[in-house]
Amino acid sequence: MADRGGALSAAVKSGRPVVPLYVLDEDGAGRWAPGGASRWWLHHSLARLDKALRQRGSPLVVRSGAPERTLA
């Protein structure tokens, strides 16, 4: 099994800023696009995560679009 905290640990150890990011790729979901209940759950889950991250000084950045374009 891969070390799940490896990338995050390495980022923190680098001393550079770590930016929490969530990218919603609705076009890439195809027929698996989330419905109303899933969107409600996602909204509230991301809001709670953002609140927890803000308490630690790093708000959650939320973007939508194709990840390869959004991250660029």
C-alpha positions, 0 to 999 in steps of 0.5 A, spaced: 500 500 500 502 506 498 504 512 503 497 516 503 501 522 507 507 522 503 505 527 498 502 532 503 508 530 508 513 532 503 509 538 501 509 541 508 516 539 509 518 543 503 516 549 507 513 552 501 505 554 501 500 548 501 494 550 497 488 546 499 484 545 492 478 542 490 476 541 482 469 539 480 469 536 473 462 536 471 464 535 464 468 529 465 463 525 470 459 523 463 453 519 465 456 519 473 454 526 474 452 528 481 444 529 482 441 533 487 442 530 493 450 528 491 450 536 490 447 538 497 452 533 500 458 535 497 456 543 498 456 542 505 462 537 506 466 542 502 463 548 507 465 544 513 472 542 510 473 549 508 471 551 516 476 547 519 482 549 514 480 556 515 481 555 523 488 552 521 490 558 516 489 555 509 482 556 506 479 551 501 480 553 494 474 551 490 474 551 482 470 547 477 472 545 470 477 540 467 483 539 472 488 539 467 486 546 465 484 548 472 491 547 475 495 550 469 
